[in-house]
Amino acid sequence: MRRTQKDAEDSARSITRRGLLLGGGMTAMVAALGVRMRYLQVDQAEEFKLLAEENRISIELIPPGRGLIQDRNGKLIAGNEQNYRVVITREDAGDVDRVMHRLAGLIPMTSEELDQTLADVKKNAAHVKVVVKDRLDWDDFSKVAINAPALPGVIPEVGLSRIYPRGYDFAHVVGYVGAVSQKDLDEQEDPDPILRLPKFQIGKIGTERWMEKVLRGRAGTRQVEKNAFGRVMRELGREEGVAGGDIRLTIDADLQNFAQARLGSESAAVVVMDVRNGDLLCCASAPSFNPNLFVRGISHTDYASLTENDHRPLANKAVSGAYPPGSTFKMVTALAALDSGAIELGHKVRCPGYLEFGGRRFHCWSRGGHGTLSLTQSLQKSCDVYYYDIAQKVGIDKMAEMGRRLGLGNRHDLPMSAIVPGTMPDRAWKQESYGQDWRIGDTINASIGQGYVLASPLQLAVMTARIASGRAVEPRLVRMIDGKEIAAPEPASLGIEERHLAAMRQGMWDVVNSQAGTARSARIVDPTMILAGKTGTSQVRNISAAERSQGVIRNEQLPWRRRDHALYVGYAPYDNPRYAVAVIIEHGGGGSTVAAPVARDVILSALAGGRPPLAAYPSDQRGRIESMLKDLPLRDPETGALTTSDQA
């Protein structure tokens, strides 16, 4: 009995200890949970609230509309069109491979496109949107939108994409846009965040590139709520961006189209410049290319056809081509001689067909010579010997100084790509470039625009405009930005005596309008539009003594690449200069027969404000000119649509 009672007491004490231990443990656990809950709910409340908010709410950039580019009269050159596209975000998609293969069953995608998209998704950060397909038609876009619940991370979007409605006409001037590359980002110290948007477009060449900051605008933002599948449930807030600024160029779209059409399949360039204020009304380079191909992602086949073409369609020959100016340079040599006092206006030279110097014979283009000539007659007949003679009197340094005053050897600052400075050599230049002394033979070659002298069609147009106006007019390409007129600075005087300039102008008048002028066949008979100019033919090969003795091979008998370049510079009207023109036809042959007719047609179009009037041509040429003009692929002045078959 006593033992049983003792056992019961021991058992009770044991239960009480276990209860106390269990209760203490439970109390400690509850206390720990309380502390943890307080830590999570009070101490870490803001952090977890922020995490929850980030999971639920996204801040997205809204691309601004890119600014428009127009011609001088407001005609659209570069605009924007609606673009239906599909993007995917890896962090919202989950199983990206499964989602992408499901998407490929809804819209047209090649296996290469599918593989490329998967690679892009995996190499980019999880939150970055990757464009799967753009420029979808409405039916395919609708399929994606309808099936959106089964496509986590996939978003159909409507955006804007660049379009160039005038295609080939402005490819070299305006350039084109393309998706931002890593190289584009690396070139900027602090890239704009908008540049990281999927396939955001920026200017790659031309005005699109050099006016990028004006055209791009500023991005807006929007705050959206997403569900667990990455679907946008609602928009919570929006801050609109600022559209890019519109740019109006000095170029006349109709004149540009006429020049491109007139050049046709030639490897050539034409520049037309207003001699009063420097406005570039035309800056054409042929052959051209379709910039829309680059916006959409040019194929390997299309790109190869451009890069492998020996006429170099991607090069802007008007500003990046540097050519020996040939006889168009003779006004520089003459003005240098007059300005320095090396000769007077009455200076005459006898031309027997060559000049002997240092045991070498420098030939005139006329084998029989021109006899004794005055300055204006030397321009009229383009006598080489006259300039060989006066160049020795004036020297290369004075010639180079005059060339620079007239705009040669200078890189003119314009929003276009690959503008070259050309070469206006002097003694110091040759020593620096070649480590050699300048020789008299170099001066003789330079006097007729050969040897080391190189100039672009743009520079030759500037030279001509300065001779016509007597002022240091500078070329300009931008006329207005966002409706605000950009005033052209008043050009300063060249500081050249008017009587010397008048002699150049008279000689240029004789070239085109006198019976013996080298460009008489390219004259204008309308007295209100009289053209003055200078022909040029620059050699691209050496002519041996043996070939000269047997007869120089005609250009048409040579392979294309070995033929002479054909050049022409001019201005009109003669008595009240308005426009200057420069033309280069690569390997075209003679300037008088090939380049001068093109220059006449283009400057007549500028003066007439449309198609050249037939009445301005000599009567015996009108039938041929009418047929030629009728066959040109010109655009309708109102709609911009081609009136004949497109080059595309």
C-alpha positions as CSV (number, residue, x, y, z in Angstrom):
1,M,0.0,0.0,0.0
2,R,2.7,2.4,1.0
3,R,4.8,1.4,-2.1
4,T,1.8,2.0,-4.4
5,Q,1.3,5.5,-3.0
6,K,5.0,6.3,-3.4
7,D,5.0,5.2,-7.1
8,A,2.0,7.4,-7.8
9,E,3.7,10.4,-6.2
10,D,6.9,9.7,-8.3
11,S,4.8,9.4,-11.5
12,A,3.0,12.7,-10.7
13,R,6.3,14.5,-10.2
14,S,7.7,13.1,-13.5
15,I,4.6,14.2,-15.5
16,T,4.9,17.7,-13.9
17,R,8.5,17.9,-15.1
18,R,7.7,16.8,-18.6
19,G,4.8,19.2,-18.7
20,L,7.1,22.0,-17.6
21,L,9.7,21.1,-20.2
22,L,7.1,20.8,-22.9
23,G,5.4,24.0,-21.9
24,G,8.7,25.8,-21.7
25,G,9.6,24.5,-25.2
26,M,6.3,25.6,-26.6
27,T,6.6,29.0,-24.9
28,A,10.1,29.4,-26.4
29,M,8.8,28.4,-29.9
30,V,5.9,30.8,-29.7
31,A,8.3,33.5,-28.5
32,A,10.7,32.8,-31.4
33,L,7.8,32.9,-33.9
34,G,6.6,36.1,-32.4
35,V,10.0,37.6,-32.7
36,R,10.3,36.4,-36.3
37,M,6.9,37.6,-37.2
38,R,7.7,41.0,-35.7
39,Y,10.9,41.1,-37.7
40,L,9.1,40.2,-40.9
41,Q,6.0,42.3,-40.3
42,V,7.5,45.3,-38.7
43,D,11.3,45.5,-39.2
44,Q,11.3,44.2,-42.8
45,A,7.8,45.4,-43.8
46,E,9.0,48.1,-46.2
47,E,11.5,45.8,-48.0
48,F,8.9,43.0,-48.5
49,K,6.3,45.5,-49.6
50,L,8.8,46.8,-52.2
51,L,9.5,43.3,-53.4
52,A,5.8,42.5,-53.7
53,E,5.3,45.8,-55.5
54,E,8.1,45.0,-58.0
55,N,6.7,41.6,-58.7
56,R,3.3,43.1,-59.4
57,I,4.2,46.5,-61.1
58,S,6.5,47.2,-63.9
59,I,7.9,50.5,-65.2
60,E,8.2,50.5,-69.0
61,L,9.7,53.0,-71.4
62,I,7.5,54.3,-74.2
63,P,9.5,55.0,-77.4
64,P,9.0,58.5,-78.8
65,G,7.9,59.0,-82.4
66,R,11.0,59.8,-84.5
67,G,11.1,63.2,-86.1
68,L,10.1,63.5,-89.7
69,I,12.5,64.6,-92.5
70,Q,11.1,66.7,-95.3
71,D,12.4,68.5,-98.4
72,R,12.6,72.2,-98.6
73,N,8.9,72.4,-99.6
74,G,7.6,70.0,-96.9
75,K,7.5,66.9,-98.9
76,L,8.0,63.8,-96.8
77,I,11.4,62.1,-97.2
78,A,11.6,60.0,-94.0
79,G,8.5,59.1,-91.9
80,N,7.1,56.5,-89.6
81,E,4.7,53.7,-90.3
82,Q,2.7,51.4,-87.9
83,N,4.5,48.2,-87.1
84,Y,2.9,45.1,-85.6
85,R,5.3,43.0,-83.8
86,V,5.7,40.3,-81.1
87,V,8.1,40.4,-78.2
88,I,9.0,37.9,-75.4
89,T,10.4,38.3,-71.9
90,R,12.3,35.4,-70.4
91,E,11.4,36.0,-66.8
92,D,7.7,35.9,-67.6
93,A,7.8,33.1,-70.1
94,G,9.0,30.3,-67.9
95,D,9.7,27.4,-70.3
96,V,10.9,29.6,-73.2
97,D,11.5,26.7,-75.6
98,R,7.9,25.5,-75.2
99,V,6.4,28.9,-75.5
100,M,8.5,29.7,-78.6
101,H,7.6,26.5,-80.4
102,R,3.9,27.1,-79.6
103,L,4.3,30.7,-81.0
104,A,6.0,29.3,-84.2
105,G,2.8,27.4,-84.9
106,L,0.8,30.6,-85.0
107,I,3.0,33.0,-87.1
108,P,5.4,32.3,-90.0
109,M,8.9,31.7,-88.6
110,T,11.8,29.9,-90.3
111,S,13.9,27.5,-88.2
112,E,16.7,30.0,-88.5
113,E,14.5,32.8,-87.0
114,L,13.4,30.5,-84.2
115,D,17.0,29.5,-83.3
116,Q,18.1,33.2,-83.5
117,T,15.3,34.3,-81.2
118,L,16.0,31.6,-78.7
119,A,19.7,32.6,-78.7
120,D,18.8,36.3,-78.2
121,V,16.5,35.4,-75.3
122,K,19.1,33.4,-73.5
123,K,21.9,35.9,-73.9
124,N,19.9,38.9,-72.7
125,A,18.9,39.7,-69.1
126,A,15.7,37.9,-68.0
127,H,13.7,41.1,-67.9
128,V,14.8,42.4,-71.3
129,K,12.2,42.2,-74.1
130,V,13.4,40.4,-77.3
131,V,11.6,41.0,-80.6
132,V,10.4,37.6,-82.0
133,K,8.9,39.0,-85.2
134,D,8.1,42.4,-86.5
135,R,6.2,43.8,-89.5
136,L,3.4,41.2,-89.0
137,D,0.2,41.5,-91.0
138,W,-3.0,42.0,-89.1
139,D,-4.1,38.3,-89.3
140,D,-0.9,37.0,-87.7
141,F,-0.9,39.7,-85.1
142,S,-4.5,38.9,-84.2
143,K,-3.6,35.2,-83.8
144,V,-1.0,36.0,-81.2
145,A,-3.4,38.4,-79.3
146,I,-6.2,35.8,-79.2
147,N,-3.8,33.1,-77.9
148,A,-2.1,35.3,-75.4
149,P,-3.3,33.4,-72.3
150,A,-1.5,30.3,-73.6
151,L,1.7,32.2,-74.4
152,P,3.2,33.5,-71.1
153,G,5.8,36.2,-71.5
154,V,4.7,36.9,-75.1
155,I,3.3,40.4,-75.8
156,P,1.9,41.6,-79.1
157,E,2.9,45.3,-79.6
158,V,2.0,48.1,-82.0
159,G,4.9,50.5,-82.6
160,L,6.4,52.7,-85.2
161,S,9.1,51.9,-87.8
162,R,11.0,54.1,-90.2
163,I,10.0,54.3,-93.8
164,Y,11.5,56.2,-96.8
165,P,8.7,56.8,-99.3
166,R,11.0,58.2,-101.9
167,G,13.3,55.1,-101.8
168,Y,16.4,55.5,-103.9
169,D,16.3,59.3,-104.3
170,F,17.6,60.3,-100.8
171,A,19.5,57.1,-99.7
172,H,22.9,58.8,-99.7
173,V,21.7,62.2,-98.2
174,V,19.3,61.0,-95.5
175,G,20.8,57.6,-94.9
176,Y,18.8,55.1,-92.9
177,V,18.1,53.8,-89.4
178,G,18.7,50.4,-87.9
179,A,18.5,48.5,-84.7
180,V,20.9,49.6,-82.0
181,S,24.0,47.4,-82.0
182,Q,26.6,46.8,-79.2
183,K,29.0,49.0,-81.2
184,D,26.5,51.9,-81.0
185,L,26.2,51.5,-77.3
186,D,30.0,51.3,-76.9
187,E,30.5,54.5,-78.7
188,Q,28.5,56.4,-76.1
189,E,29.8,57.3,-72.7
190,D,26.3,57.1,-71.0
191,P,23.8,55.5,-73.4
192,D,20.2,56.6,-73.2
193,P,18.2,53.8,-71.6
194,I,15.8,53.8,-74.5
195,L,18.6,52.5,-76.7
196,R,18.3,49.2,-74.9
197,L,14.7,48.7,-76.0
198,P,14.3,45.7,-78.4
199,K,15.3,46.7,-81.9
200,F,15.1,50.4,-81.1
201,Q,16.1,52.3,-84.3
202,I,18.8,54.9,-84.5
203,G,20.4,56.6,-87.4
204,K,23.2,54.7,-89.0
205,I,24.5,57.0,-91.8
206,G,23.6,60.3,-93.4
207,T,21.3,62.9,-91.8
208,E,19.6,60.2,-89.8
209,R,22.9,59.6,-88.0
210,W,24.3,63.1,-87.7
211,M,21.0,64.6,-86.6
212,E,20.2,61.7,-84.3
213,K,19.8,63.8,-81.1
214,V,17.2,66.0,-82.7
215,L,15.3,63.2,-84.4
216,R,15.2,60.7,-81.5
217,G,13.1,62.7,-79.0
218,R,12.7,61.7,-75.3
219,A,11.1,58.5,-74.0
220,G,8.0,58.4,-71.9
221,T,7.2,55.9,-69.1
222,R,4.2,53.9,-68.1
223,Q,3.4,51.8,-64.9
224,V,1.6,48.6,-65.6
225,E,0.3,45.8,-63.4
226,K,1.0,42.2,-64.5
227,N,-0.4,38.9,-63.4
228,A,1.7,35.8,-62.5
229,F,2.0,34.9,-66.2
230,G,3.4,38.3,-67.2
231,R,0.2,39.5,-68.8
232,V,-0.5,43.2,-68.5
233,M,-3.7,43.6,-66.4
234,R,-4.0,47.3,-66.4
235,E,-2.1,50.5,-66.8
236,L,-1.6,52.4,-63.6
237,G,0.1,55.6,-64.8
238,R,1.7,57.2,-67.8
239,E,4.1,60.0,-68.5
240,E,4.2,60.9,-72.2
241,G,7.6,61.4,-73.8
242,V,8.6,64.1,-76.3
243,A,8.6,63.2,-80.0
244,G,11.7,63.9,-82.0
245,G,12.1,67.2,-83.8
246,D,11.1,67.5,-87.5
247,I,13.8,68.5,-89.9
248,R,13.3,70.3,-93.2
249,L,16.3,70.1,-95.6
250,T,17.3,72.5,-98.3
251,I,17.0,69.7,-100.9
252,D,14.2,69.9,-103.5
253,A,12.7,66.5,-103.8
254,D,11.6,66.9,-107.4
255,L,15.0,68.1,-108.5
256,Q,16.7,65.4,-106.6
257,N,14.5,62.8,-108.3
258,F,15.2,64.3,-111.7
259,A,18.9,64.2,-111.1
260,Q,18.9,60.6,-109.9
261,A,16.7,59.6,-112.9
262,R,18.9,61.5,-115.3
263,L,22.1,59.8,-114.1
264,G,20.5,56.5,-114.7
265,S,22.8,53.5,-114.4
266,E,26.0,55.6,-114.6
267,S,28.5,55.7,-111.7
268,A,28.1,59.4,-111.2
269,A,27.1,62.4,-109.0
270,V,25.4,65.7,-109.4
271,V,25.4,68.7,-106.9
272,V,23.3,71.8,-107.4
273,M,23.8,74.7,-105.0
274,D,22.1,78.1,-104.6
275,V,25.0,80.6,-105.1
276,R,23.2,83.2,-102.9
277,N,22.9,81.4,-99.6
278,G,24.6,78.0,-100.1
279,D,21.4,75.9,-100.1
280,L,22.0,72.4,-101.6
281,L,19.0,71.8,-103.8
282,C,20.4,68.5,-105.1
283,C,23.0,66.1,-104.0
284,A,22.6,63.0,-106.1
285,S,24.8,59.9,-106.3
286,A,24.3,57.0,-108.7
287,P,23.7,54.2,-108.6
288,S,21.7,54.4,-105.5
289,F,20.0,51.8,-103.2
290,N,16.8,51.3,-101.3
291,P,17.2,52.4,-97.7
292,N,14.1,50.5,-96.6
293,L,16.0,47.3,-97.1
294,F,18.3,48.2,-94.2
295,V,15.5,49.3,-91.9
296,R,13.9,45.9,-92.3
297,G,17.1,43.9,-92.0
298,I,18.8,43.5,-95.3
299,S,19.4,40.0,-96.6
300,H,22.9,38.6,-97.4
301,T,21.9,38.4,-101.0
302,D,20.8,42.0,-101.3
303,Y,23.8,43.2,-99.3
304,A,26.2,41.2,-101.5
305,S,24.6,42.7,-104.6
306,L,25.5,46.2,-103.3
307,T,29.0,45.5,-102.1
308,E,30.1,43.5,-105.1
309,N,28.8,46.1,-107.7
310,D,31.7,47.8,-109.3
311,H,29.7,51.1,-109.6
312,R,29.7,51.3,-105.7
313,P,26.0,52.1,-105.0
314,L,26.7,52.4,-101.2
315,A,29.2,55.3,-101.7
316,N,28.0,58.8,-101.7
317,K,30.1,60.0,-104.6
318,A,28.8,63.6,-104.3
319,V,30.6,64.2,-101.0
320,S,32.9,61.2,-100.5
321,G,34.3,60.8,-104.0
322,A,37.6,62.5,-104.5
323,Y,38.6,62.9,-108.2
324,P,41.2,64.8,-110.2
325,P,39.2,67.8,-111.3
326,G,40.8,68.0,-114.7
327,S,40.2,71.2,-116.6
328,T,37.5,72.4,-114.2
329,F,40.5,73.4,-112.1
330,K,41.9,75.9,-114.6
331,M,40.0,78.8,-113.2
332,V,41.9,78.3,-109.9
333,T,45.2,78.4,-111.7
334,A,44.2,81.5,-113.6
335,L,42.9,83.4,-110.6
336,A,46.0,82.5,-108.6
337,A,48.2,83.9,-111.4
338,L,46.1,87.1,-111.7
339,D,45.7,87.6,-107.9
340,S,49.4,87.2,-107.3
341,G,50.4,89.6,-110.1
342,A,52.2,86.8,-112.0
343,I,50.3,87.7,-115.1
344,E,47.9,90.4,-116.3
345,L,44.6,90.0,-118.0
346,G,46.1,90.5,-121.4
347,H,48.7,87.7,-121.0
348,K,48.9,85.4,-124.1
349,V,50.6,82.1,-124.6
350,R,51.5,80.2,-127.8
351,C,50.4,76.6,-127.8
352,P,52.2,74.3,-130.2
353,G,50.5,71.2,-128.7
354,Y,53.0,70.6,-125.9
355,L,55.4,72.2,-123.5
356,E,59.1,71.1,-123.1
357,F,60.5,71.2,-119.6
358,G,63.4,69.3,-118.0
359,G,63.7,66.9,-120.9
360,R,60.0,66.0,-120.6
361,R,57.2,66.9,-123.0
362,F,53.9,67.9,-121.3
363,H,51.1,67.5,-124.0
364,C,48.0,69.6,-124.7
365,W,44.9,67.6,-125.4
366,S,45.0,69.1,-128.9
367,R,47.9,67.4,-130.7
368,G,48.2,70.2,-133.2
369,G,48.1,72.9,-130.6
370,H,45.8,76.0,-130.4
371,G,48.2,78.7,-131.6
372,T,48.4,82.0,-129.6
373,L,45.6,82.4,-127.0
374,S,44.4,85.0,-124.5
375,L,43.1,84.0,-121.1
376,T,39.4,83.8,-122.0
377,Q,40.3,81.9,-125.2
378,S,42.3,79.4,-123.1
379,L,39.2,78.6,-121.1
380,Q,37.0,78.5,-124.2
381,K,39.2,75.9,-125.9
382,S,40.5,74.4,-122.7
383,C,44.1,74.7,-123.7
384,D,46.5,72.9,-121.4
385,V,49.7,74.6,-122.5
386,Y,48.4,78.0,-121.4
387,Y,48.1,76.7,-117.8
388,Y,51.4,74.9,-117.9
389,D,53.0,78.3,-118.7
390,I,51.3,80.4,-116.1
391,A,51.6,77.8,-113.4
392,Q,55.4,78.0,-113.5
393,K,55.1,81.8,-113.0
394,V,52.8,81.6,-110.0
395,G,53.9,78.4,-108.2
396,I,52.0,75.8,-106.4
397,D,51.8,77.5,-103.0
398,K,49.8,80.4,-104.5
399,M,47.7,78.0,-106.5
400,A,46.9,76.0,-103.3
401,E,46.0,79.2,-101.5
402,M,43.6,80.2,-104.2
403,G,42.1,76.7,-104.3
404,R,41.3,76.9,-100.6
405,R,39.7,80.3,-101.0
406,L,37.5,78.8,-103.5
407,G,36.5,75.9,-101.3
408,L,38.9,73.1,-102.4
409,G,40.9,71.1,-99.9
410,N,38.4,71.9,-97.2
411,R,35.9,69.5,-95.5
412,H,32.6,71.3,-95.6
413,D,30.6,70.7,-92.4
414,L,27.3,69.0,-93.4
415,P,25.1,66.4,-91.6
416,M,26.2,63.7,-94.1
417,S,28.5,60.7,-93.8
418,A,32.0,60.3,-95.2
419,I,32.6,63.9,-96.4
420,V,36.1,64.1,-97.7
421,P,38.4,67.2,-97.6
422,G,40.0,66.3,-101.0
423,T,43.6,67.3,-101.6
424,M,44.8,70.8,-102.3
425,P,48.6,70.1,-102.4
426,D,51.5,72.5,-101.8
427,R,55.2,72.1,-101.0
428,A,54.6,71.5,-97.3
429,W,51.9,68.9,-98.0
430,K,54.2,66.8,-100.2
431,Q,57.0,66.9,-97.7
432,E,54.7,65.9,-94.9
433,S,52.9,63.2,-96.9
434,Y,55.7,61.7,-98.9
435,G,58.9,63.1,-97.4
436,Q,59.8,64.5,-100.8
437,D,60.5,68.0,-102.3
438,W,57.9,69.5,-104.6
439,R,59.0,69.6,-108.3
440,I,58.1,71.9,-111.1
441,G,56.6,68.9,-112.9
442,D,54.2,68.5,-110.0
443,T,53.1,72.1,-110.5
444,I,52.5,71.6,-114.2
445,N,50.4,68.6,-113.6
446,A,48.4,70.4,-110.9
447,S,47.7,73.4,-113.1
448,I,45.2,71.3,-115.1
449,G,43.7,69.5,-112.2
450,Q,45.8,66.3,-112.4
451,G,48.6,64.9,-110.3
452,Y,48.0,65.2,-106.6
453,V,44.9,67.5,-106.8
454,L,41.6,65.8,-105.7
455,A,38.2,67.3,-105.3
456,S,34.6,66.1,-104.7
457,P,31.6,67.2,-106.7
458,L,30.4,69.1,-103.6
459,Q,33.7,71.1,-103.5
460,L,33.5,71.8,-107.3
461,A,30.0,73.1,-106.8
462,V,31.2,75.4,-104.0
463,M,34.1,76.6,-106.2
464,T,31.7,77.4,-109.0
465,A,29.3,79.2,-106.7
466,R,32.1,81.4,-105.3
467,I,33.3,82.3,-108.8
468,A,29.8,83.2,-109.9
469,S,29.0,85.2,-106.7
470,G,32.4,86.6,-105.7
471,R,31.6,85.6,-102.1
472,A,32.7,82.8,-99.8
473,V,29.3,81.0,-99.8
474,E,29.2,77.9,-97.7
475,P,27.0,74.8,-98.5
476,R,24.2,74.0,-96.1
477,L,21.7,71.1,-95.9
478,V,19.3,71.9,-93.0
479,R,16.8,74.7,-93.6
480,M,14.5,74.3,-90.6
481,I,14.3,72.4,-87.3
482,D,10.9,71.9,-85.7
483,G,9.5,74.8,-87.7
484,K,12.3,77.2,-86.8
485,E,14.2,78.7,-89.8
486,I,17.9,78.3,-89.7
487,A,19.3,81.5,-91.0
488,A,22.0,81.3,-93.6
489,P,25.0,83.4,-92.6
490,E,25.9,86.3,-94.9
491,P,28.9,85.1,-97.0
492,A,32.0,87.3,-96.9
493,S,33.7,88.6,-99.9
494,L,36.4,86.4,-101.4
495,G,38.7,89.4,-101.7
496,I,39.3,88.7,-105.4
497,E,39.3,91.6,-107.8
498,E,36.0,91.8,-109.7
499,R,37.7,92.2,-113.0
500,H,39.5,89.0,-112.5
501,L,36.3,87.1,-111.6
502,A,34.6,88.8,-114.6
503,A,37.3,87.3,-116.9
504,M,36.6,83.8,-115.5
505,R,32.9,84.2,-116.0
506,Q,33.4,85.5,-119.6
507,G,35.6,82.5,-120.3
508,M,33.0,80.2,-118.9
509,W,30.4,81.9,-121.1
510,D,32.5,81.3,-124.1
511,V,33.0,77.6,-123.2
512,V,29.2,77.0,-123.6
513,N,28.0,79.7,-126.0
514,S,30.8,80.6,-128.5
515,Q,31.2,78.7,-131.8
516,A,34.6,77.2,-130.6
517,G,33.5,76.4,-127.1
518,T,34.1,72.9,-125.8
519,A,30.6,72.6,-124.4
520,R,28.6,74.4,-127.2
521,S,26.4,71.4,-127.8
522,A,25.2,71.8,-124.1
523,R,24.1,75.4,-124.4
524,I,20.8,76.9,-123.4
525,V,19.1,79.1,-125.9
526,D,16.5,80.7,-123.6
527,P,18.0,84.2,-123.0
528,T,16.7,84.2,-119.4
529,M,18.6,81.0,-118.5
530,I,21.9,81.3,-120.3
531,L,24.5,78.8,-118.9
532,A,28.2,79.4,-118.3
533,G,30.5,76.5,-117.5
534,K,33.7,74.6,-117.8
535,T,34.3,71.1,-119.1
536,G,36.9,68.7,-117.6
537,T,38.3,65.3,-118.5
538,S,40.6,63.7,-116.0
539,Q,42.9,60.8,-116.8
540,V,43.0,57.7,-114.7
541,R,45.8,56.0,-116.6
542,N,49.2,57.0,-118.0
543,I,49.5,57.5,-121.8
544,S,52.9,56.2,-123.0
545,A,55.0,57.9,-125.6
546,A,54.5,54.9,-127.9
547,E,50.7,55.2,-127.7
548,R,50.9,59.0,-128.4
549,S,53.0,58.4,-131.5
550,Q,50.6,55.8,-132.8
551,G,47.4,57.6,-131.7
552,V,45.8,57.7,-128.2
553,I,43.3,54.9,-127.7
554,R,39.8,56.2,-127.6
555,N,37.9,55.9,-124.4
556,E,35.2,53.7,-125.8
557,Q,37.8,51.2,-126.9
558,L,39.1,50.8,-123.3
559,P,37.8,48.7,-120.4
560,W,35.4,50.8,-118.3
561,R,37.7,51.2,-115.4
562,R,40.5,52.6,-117.6
563,R,38.4,55.3,-119.2
564,D,38.7,59.0,-118.3
565,H,36.4,60.7,-115.8
566,A,34.0,63.2,-117.3
567,L,33.4,66.4,-115.4
568,Y,31.5,69.7,-115.8
569,V,30.9,72.7,-113.6
570,G,28.6,75.6,-114.5
571,Y,26.1,78.2,-113.3
572,A,23.0,80.0,-114.6
573,P,21.6,82.4,-115.4
574,Y,24.9,84.0,-116.6
575,D,23.9,87.6,-116.0
576,N,22.2,86.9,-112.7
577,P,23.7,83.8,-111.1
578,R,21.2,81.7,-109.2
579,Y,22.4,78.1,-109.3
580,A,25.8,76.4,-109.6
581,V,26.1,72.8,-110.7
582,A,28.9,70.2,-110.7
583,V,28.8,66.8,-112.4
584,I,31.1,63.8,-112.4
585,I,30.6,60.7,-114.5
586,E,33.1,58.1,-113.5
587,H,34.9,56.6,-116.5
588,G,32.5,58.5,-118.7
589,G,34.9,59.8,-121.2
590,G,34.8,63.4,-122.3
591,G,33.3,66.1,-120.1
592,S,31.9,68.0,-123.0
593,T,30.0,65.1,-124.5
594,V,28.9,63.2,-121.3
595,A,28.9,65.4,-118.2
596,A,27.9,68.8,-119.8
597,P,24.5,67.6,-121.1
598,V,23.6,66.1,-117.7
599,A,24.5,69.4,-116.0
600,R,22.4,71.4,-118.5
601,D,19.3,69.2,-118.0
602,V,19.6,69.4,-114.2
603,I,20.1,73.1,-114.0
604,L,17.3,73.7,-116.4
605,S,15.1,71.6,-114.1
606,A,16.2,73.8,-111.2
607,L,15.5,77.0,-113.0
608,A,12.1,75.9,-114.4
609,G,11.0,74.3,-111.1
610,G,10.1,71.1,-112.9
611,R,10.8,69.3,-116.1
612,P,13.2,71.2,-118.4
613,P,11.3,73.3,-121.0
614,L,12.0,72.1,-124.5
615,A,12.1,75.6,-125.8
616,A,15.3,76.2,-123.8
617,Y,17.2,73.6,-126.0
618,P,18.6,74.3,-129.5
619,S,15.9,73.4,-132.0
620,D,17.8,70.6,-133.6
621,Q,18.0,68.8,-130.2
622,R,14.4,69.0,-129.1
623,G,13.2,65.8,-130.6
624,R,15.9,63.7,-128.9
625,I,15.5,65.6,-125.6
626,E,11.8,65.1,-125.6
627,S,12.1,61.3,-126.0
628,M,14.8,61.2,-123.3
629,L,12.7,63.1,-120.8
630,K,9.6,61.0,-121.6
631,D,11.5,57.8,-120.6
632,L,12.9,59.0,-117.3
633,P,11.5,57.3,-114.2
634,L,10.2,60.5,-112.6
635,R,7.9,60.9,-109.6
636,D,4.6,62.7,-109.6
637,P,5.2,66.1,-108.1
638,E,2.1,65.9,-105.9
639,T,1.9,62.2,-104.8
640,G,5.6,61.2,-105.1
641,A,4.6,58.1,-107.0
642,L,6.8,57.0,-109.9
643,T,5.2,57.8,-113.3
644,T,7.3,55.0,-114.9
645,S,8.7,51.7,-113.7
646,D,10.5,51.9,-110.4
647,Q,14.2,51.2,-110.2
648,A,13.4,48.8,-107.3
